[in-house]
Amino acid sequence: MLRSHTCGELRAEHIGQTVTLCGWVQRTRDAGGIFWIVLRDRYGLTQLALEEGVESAEVREQARQLGREFVICVTGKVAERYSKNDKMPTGDIEIRVEKLDVLNPAKLPPFLIEDDTDGGDDLRMKYRYLDLRRNPVRQNLMLRHRVAQATRRYLDGQAFIEVETPVLIKSTPEGARDFVVPSRMNPGEFYALPQSPQTFKQLLMVSGFDRYFQIVKCFRDEDLRADRQPEFTQIDCEMSFVEQEDILNTFEGLVQYLFREVKGLEIGTLPRMTYADAMRYYGNDKPDTRFEMKFVELTDVVKGHNFPVFDNAGLVVGINAFNSAMYTRKQLDELTEFVKRPQVGATGLVYARIEADGSVKSSVDKFYSQEALQEWKAAFKAQPGDLLLVLAGEPNKTRKALSELRLEMGQRMGLRDKDTFSALWVVDFPLLEYIEEEGRYFAMHHPFTSPKPEDVALLDNPETIGEVRANAYDMVINGVEVGGGSIRIHDRAVQARMFSLLGFSDEEAKAQFGFLLDAFEYGAPPHGGIAFGFDRLCSLFGGADSIRDFIAFPKNNSGRDVMIDSPSQISGAQLKELSIKTDVVAK
């Protein structure tokens, strides 16, 4: 080894020892009679000192030629630091340099390699290998490592076997577009990169591997947002001979273990909430339950007062923003503009303040008497100082808009603390959803999800198909879906029926999933599983909004890696080898 110690290792007990350190020059400071260097590696920082009349003039002159990010090797004695720095773990000592070797000089980096850098996102992504030298980014990846190791320890302790599944597979409809890969040896044919290992993990259950897991790359060609990447990582798991409760208990245990090991927190037992209740009280199938502010339906209370907005609405519903009656007219106008944004979709906002004397002052006073407004107050169980915010319109759109308003108010009121964690299971999802534009049903989760046993008979009646509940479940933490899964269909006849409901002909089902249907004829056990968004779990533990911060080499929102300039064109010779001719059509 070129070094005897790392830059984060030395303490007062090492004083007097001769050591060798290697690393990057973080910064230098010249005080005339003494010259300091701060040396950095991934373990920390150590101060080096070269004093006139103590260290050799030749070594001091060498040091003065160093620039930021030079890679150097130094040998010297550990000494007590005159002016200690309690913000550095190595702040009690410094190295009196006896020998200095420049292993590699460096260009001046395009941004400061500091915790608080002057580099913008685009610049840091272009020079990601430099950005990765910064403490916050490195700590994110170290956290990711700890989560991965803790996951493996827990699942290994539960008798799970880690099995790798193929990356070059067959294109199957799973909800997003596939990334496809041409096959040189099979001209005109393509592999697809897996959106998930779904069919393979089911085949592993048929094979008798009753407890499988994999920390696996998945690929989806979809429009990107801040919390999406075209390639992402899942903790993918499957179990045989289980029912829903077995899955929930096993993986509730995993998340409890991760919080304990990674965050030092006990999160307790996760409550269960039905999909119907989540939509009714939060307008969202991944409710943020760090704060209450549940929806209160007012439809029957407010109609019949000649206020057309309410009288013509399919749903009138609101929230109680506790202790927010002091909101100014400007703040209320801001909230009105917020709900009218296209991505929220409401047409307006009605508000009512509960005054100190218990009376109610609203923005629709001319339509409602004080007696009628007291009914609003009673419905919300409101107290003096509360602010009621009410939306009206088509039920689904109104719930969605109020969900966004609820989250906005939670943020404004300081109720969405990143160091507070509230986890729950959402269960009893609809099995199918009907898309009017397509004129057919789509799987709410995926085509392999089993209906609730007690709802199977409803599949035979066209009028009750929409009432069938899935044997499916999502884990939600702080309003983020971190994992989801289901008990799978293991009977060929039921799986064929499901494909038929989803609009597959027998030929299409055979072409797409014949291998799975055939496998089910050779003794498929009852099985189910779950997949966690590994990147999302890491971002939650790290208190970040974006999963990109926890991926070593992420893509931007256009799906590009600006560091290596990918995707890119390939040569004509490669295209010829692949039997491909390109004709790019402008969108």
HELIX and SHEET records of a PDB file:
HELIX    1   1 ALA A   12  HIS A   14  5                                   3    
HELIX    2   2 ALA A   57  ARG A   64  1                                   8    
HELIX    3   3 ASP A  121  LYS A  126  1                                   6    
HELIX    4   4 ARG A  128  ASP A  131  1                                   4    
HELIX    5   5 ASN A  135  GLY A  157  1                                  23    
HELIX    6   6 GLN A  198  VAL A  206  1                                   9    
HELIX    7   7 GLN A  244  LEU A  258  1                                  15    
HELIX    8   8 PHE A  259  LYS A  263  3                                   5    
HELIX    9   9 TYR A  275  TYR A  282  1                                   8    
HELIX   10  10 THR A  299  VAL A  302  1                                   4    
HELIX   11  11 PRO A  308  ASP A  311  1                                   4    
HELIX   12  12 ARG A  329  VAL A  339  1                                  11    
HELIX   13  13 GLN A  370  PHE A  380  1                                  11    
HELIX   14  14 PRO A  395  ARG A  412  1                                  18    
HELIX   15  15 PRO A  453  ASP A  460  5                                   8    
HELIX   16  16 ILE A  465  GLU A  467  5                                   3    
HELIX   17  17 ARG A  492  LEU A  501  1                                  10    
HELIX   18  18 ASP A  506  PHE A  520  1                                  15    
HELIX   19  19 PHE A  534  PHE A  541  1                                   8    
HELIX   20  20 ILE A  547  PHE A  550  5                                   4    
HELIX   21  21 GLY A  572  GLU A  577  1                                   6    
SHEET    1   A 6 THR A  18  ASP A  30  0                                        
SHEET    2   A 6 ILE A  34  ASP A  41 -1                                        
SHEET    3   A 6 GLY A  44  GLU A  51 -1                                        
SHEET    4   A 6 ILE A  93  ASN A 104  1                                        
SHEET    5   A 6 VAL A  71  GLU A  80 -1                                        
SHEET    6   A 6 THR A  18  ASP A  30 -1                                        
SHEET    1   B 8 ILE A 161  GLU A 162  0                                        
SHEET    2   B 8 ARG A 211  PHE A 219  1                                        
SHEET    3   B 8 GLU A 231  SER A 240 -1                                        
SHEET    4   B 8 HIS A 527  GLY A 533 -1                                        
SHEET    5   B 8 VAL A 480  ILE A 487 -1                                        
SHEET    6   B 8 ALA A 472  ILE A 477 -1                                        
SHEET    7   B 8 ALA A 423  VAL A 427 -1                                        
SHEET    8   B 8 ARG A 272  THR A 274  1                                        
SHEET    1   C 2 VAL A 180  PRO A 182  0                                        
SHEET    2   C 2 PHE A 190  ALA A 192 -1                                        
SHEET    1   D 5 VAL A 296  GLU A 297  0                                        
SHEET    2   D 5 LEU A 315  ALA A 321 -1                                        
SHEET    3   D 5 LEU A 387  GLY A 393 -1                                        
SHEET    4   D 5 VAL A 350  ILE A 354 -1                                        
SHEET    5   D 5 VAL A 360  SER A 362 -1                                        
SHEET    1   E 2 LEU A 432  ILE A 435  0                                        
SHEET    2   E 2 ARG A 440  ALA A 443 -1                                        
END                                                                             
